């Protein structure tokens, strides 16, 4: 089985191909918010270098969130269009689960944290071992202090990974958490982990058609929040 996966949920745009559970190729670029310009050429270049045609693909996968609203839409729409054109299924993969999977085979737990601004993070809690991953805390958007309170009950090492690590590393260290921090240049968003998780998930039948693949933002966009705020202000003013 040949799987093409994308992750455009954050600053890194990444495309990867896995064949029968083994990575055969991956391209990742972190160079500004240009995913819409880069992702199609990346897919084309990757398939060409591997001597694959789009028709050789058996399955597609995409990181569906949380993450950048624009980035998620780019990845999801690209995969939906390909899935429809090729008439092949799609596996949706949590961005945070894929990020946690980069820190595999480590003692303890993995806590991915992505910056959601205003001292909030997109986060979850995972256990990774033997090439698999299990969910201990569902993906959500939380205030950093709320996350710390949740993590205090775990008496084991917790590996933090994600773009919010540089923002909150010192603060987390001060809270008495048995924390370890994965360097971003190694443990960053990778389509390879999305593809590997898709390989595992498709065995359990967790596939969808092109029409049912949707991003999961886990919070409203800034424009929606401002609209709600303005609507509330007008209501209060009546």
C-alpha positions as CSV (number, residue, x, y, z in Angstrom):
1,X,0.0,0.0,0.0
2,X,1.3,3.4,-1.0
3,X,0.2,6.4,1.2
4,X,0.7,10.1,0.5
5,X,0.4,12.3,3.5
6,X,0.4,16.1,4.1
7,X,0.9,18.3,7.1
8,X,0.3,22.0,6.5
9,X,-1.1,22.8,9.9
10,X,1.8,25.0,11.1
11,X,4.9,26.8,9.9
12,X,6.3,23.7,8.2
13,X,4.7,22.4,5.0
14,X,5.5,18.7,4.7
15,X,4.7,15.9,2.2
16,X,5.6,12.3,2.6
17,X,5.1,8.9,1.0
18,X,5.0,5.6,3.0
19,X,4.9,2.2,1.3
20,X,3.7,-0.8,3.3
21,X,4.6,1.0,6.5
22,X,8.0,2.2,5.5
23,X,9.0,5.8,4.7
24,X,10.2,6.1,1.1
25,X,10.4,9.9,0.8
26,X,9.6,13.2,2.5
27,X,9.9,16.9,1.6
28,X,9.5,19.6,4.3
29,X,9.8,23.3,3.9
30,X,9.6,26.1,6.5
31,X,9.8,29.3,4.7
32,X,7.0,31.8,5.5
33,X,3.3,31.4,5.0
34,X,3.5,30.1,1.4
35,X,1.9,26.6,1.7
36,X,-0.6,27.4,-1.0
37,X,2.3,28.0,-3.4
38,X,4.5,25.2,-2.3
39,X,2.4,22.2,-1.5
40,X,1.4,21.1,-5.0
41,X,5.0,21.4,-6.4
42,X,6.2,19.5,-3.4
43,X,3.8,16.7,-4.1
44,X,4.7,16.6,-7.7
45,X,8.4,16.6,-7.1
46,X,8.2,13.9,-4.4
47,X,6.2,11.6,-6.6
48,X,8.5,12.2,-9.6
49,X,11.6,11.5,-7.5
50,X,10.0,8.2,-6.3
51,X,8.9,7.3,-9.9
52,X,5.3,7.2,-8.8
53,X,2.3,8.5,-10.7
54,X,-0.8,9.8,-8.8
55,X,-2.6,6.7,-9.9
56,X,-0.1,4.5,-8.0
57,X,-1.4,5.9,-4.7
58,X,-3.7,3.7,-2.6
59,X,-4.5,6.0,0.3
60,X,-4.2,9.7,1.2
61,X,-3.8,11.3,4.7
62,X,-3.7,14.8,6.1
63,X,-3.2,16.5,9.4
64,X,-6.6,17.9,10.2
65,X,-5.8,20.1,13.2
66,X,-5.6,21.9,15.4
67,X,-3.3,24.5,13.8
68,X,-3.3,27.5,11.5
69,X,-6.8,28.0,10.0
70,X,-5.4,28.8,6.6
71,X,-2.8,26.1,6.7
72,X,-5.3,23.4,7.6
73,X,-7.6,24.5,4.8
74,X,-4.8,24.3,2.3
75,X,-3.9,20.7,3.3
76,X,-7.4,19.4,3.6
77,X,-8.6,20.9,0.3
78,X,-5.6,19.5,-1.5
79,X,-6.1,16.0,-0.2
80,X,-9.9,16.2,-0.8
81,X,-9.4,17.2,-4.4
82,X,-6.8,14.4,-5.0
83,X,-9.0,11.8,-3.2
84,X,-12.0,12.8,-5.4
85,X,-10.0,12.8,-8.6
86,X,-8.3,9.5,-7.9
87,X,-11.3,7.9,-6.2
88,X,-9.3,6.7,-3.2
89,X,-9.9,7.0,0.6
90,X,-8.5,9.3,3.1
91,X,-7.3,8.9,6.8
92,X,-7.7,12.0,9.0
93,X,-4.9,12.4,11.5
94,X,-4.8,14.7,14.5
95,X,-2.0,17.3,14.1
96,X,-1.1,16.9,17.8
97,X,-1.0,13.1,17.7
98,X,1.3,13.3,14.7
99,X,3.5,15.7,16.6
100,X,3.6,13.5,19.6
101,X,4.5,10.5,17.4
102,X,7.8,12.2,16.5
103,X,8.9,11.6,20.1
104,X,8.4,7.8,20.0
105,X,10.0,5.2,22.2
106,X,10.6,7.5,25.1
107,X,10.1,6.9,28.8
108,X,7.0,8.7,30.1
109,X,4.4,10.7,28.2
110,X,4.4,13.1,25.3
111,X,2.6,16.5,25.6
112,X,2.5,18.4,22.3
113,X,1.9,22.1,22.7
114,X,1.1,24.5,19.8
115,X,0.8,28.2,20.4
116,X,-2.9,29.4,20.4
117,X,-2.0,32.9,21.6
118,X,-3.2,34.7,24.7
119,X,-1.4,32.2,27.0
120,X,-3.3,29.3,25.5
121,X,-2.1,26.2,23.7
122,X,-3.5,23.5,21.5
123,X,-2.6,20.3,23.4
124,X,-3.2,16.7,24.3
125,X,-1.4,14.0,26.2
126,X,-0.1,10.8,24.6
127,X,1.7,7.6,25.4
128,X,3.9,6.4,22.5
129,X,5.6,3.0,22.5
130,X,6.3,0.1,20.2
131,X,5.4,2.1,17.2
132,X,1.9,2.9,18.4
133,X,0.3,5.8,20.2
134,X,-2.5,6.0,22.7
135,X,-4.5,9.1,23.8
136,X,-4.6,10.0,27.5
137,X,-6.0,13.5,27.2
138,X,-8.1,14.5,24.2
139,X,-7.0,17.3,21.9
140,X,-8.2,20.7,23.1
141,X,-7.4,24.4,23.5
142,X,-6.4,25.2,27.0
143,X,-4.9,28.0,29.0
144,X,-1.3,27.1,30.0
145,X,-2.1,27.2,33.7
146,X,-5.0,24.8,33.2
147,X,-2.7,22.4,31.3
148,X,-0.2,22.5,34.1
149,X,-2.9,21.6,36.7
150,X,-3.8,18.6,34.6
151,X,-0.2,17.4,34.3
152,X,0.6,17.6,38.0
153,X,-1.1,14.3,38.6
154,X,1.3,12.4,36.4
155,X,4.4,11.2,38.3
156,X,6.6,10.5,35.3
157,X,8.6,12.3,32.7
158,X,6.6,14.4,30.3
159,X,8.1,15.3,26.9
160,X,7.0,18.6,25.5
161,X,7.1,19.1,21.8
162,X,5.8,21.9,19.5
163,X,6.2,25.5,18.6
164,X,4.9,26.7,22.0
165,X,7.9,25.1,23.8
166,X,10.2,28.2,23.4
167,X,7.4,30.3,24.7
168,X,6.6,28.3,27.9
169,X,9.7,26.2,28.6
170,X,11.0,28.3,31.5
171,X,7.5,28.7,33.0
172,X,6.9,24.9,32.8
173,X,10.2,24.2,34.5
174,X,9.2,26.5,37.4
175,X,6.0,24.5,38.0
176,X,7.7,21.4,39.3
177,X,6.7,19.2,36.3
178,X,9.1,16.4,35.4
179,X,9.5,18.1,32.1
180,X,11.7,17.3,29.1
181,X,11.8,19.4,26.0
182,X,12.2,18.2,22.4
183,X,14.2,20.5,20.1
184,X,12.0,22.0,17.4
185,X,14.6,21.5,14.6
186,X,14.3,17.7,15.1
187,X,10.9,17.1,16.5
188,X,8.8,19.3,14.3
189,X,5.7,18.7,12.2
190,X,6.4,15.9,9.7
191,X,4.1,14.4,7.1
192,X,6.0,11.1,7.7
193,X,4.4,10.7,11.1
194,X,1.0,11.5,9.6
195,X,1.6,8.8,7.0
196,X,2.8,6.2,9.5
197,X,-0.3,6.9,11.7
198,X,-2.5,6.6,8.6
199,X,-0.9,3.2,7.9
200,X,-1.8,2.0,11.4
201,X,-5.3,3.6,11.4
202,X,-6.4,2.2,8.0
203,X,-5.9,-1.3,9.4
204,X,-8.7,-0.5,11.9
205,X,-10.9,0.8,9.1
206,X,-10.5,4.5,10.0
207,X,-10.9,5.8,6.5
208,X,-13.2,8.3,4.9
209,X,-14.2,9.4,1.4
210,X,-13.3,12.8,0.0
211,X,-16.6,14.4,0.9
212,X,-16.3,13.7,4.7
213,X,-12.8,15.0,5.4
214,X,-12.9,18.2,7.4
215,X,-10.4,20.3,9.5
216,X,-10.8,20.4,13.2
217,X,-9.9,23.8,14.5
218,X,-10.7,23.3,18.3
219,X,-11.5,27.0,18.5
220,X,-13.1,29.8,16.6
221,X,-11.1,31.9,14.2
222,X,-10.1,35.4,15.2
223,X,-12.7,36.9,12.9
224,X,-15.4,34.7,14.5
225,X,-14.4,35.6,18.0
226,X,-14.4,39.3,17.1
227,X,-17.9,38.9,15.6
228,X,-19.1,37.2,18.7
229,X,-17.6,39.9,20.9
230,X,-19.2,42.7,18.8
231,X,-22.5,40.8,18.8
232,X,-22.4,40.5,22.6
233,X,-21.6,44.2,23.0
234,X,-24.6,45.1,20.9
235,X,-26.8,42.8,22.9
236,X,-25.5,44.3,26.2
237,X,-26.2,47.8,24.9
238,X,-29.9,47.2,24.2
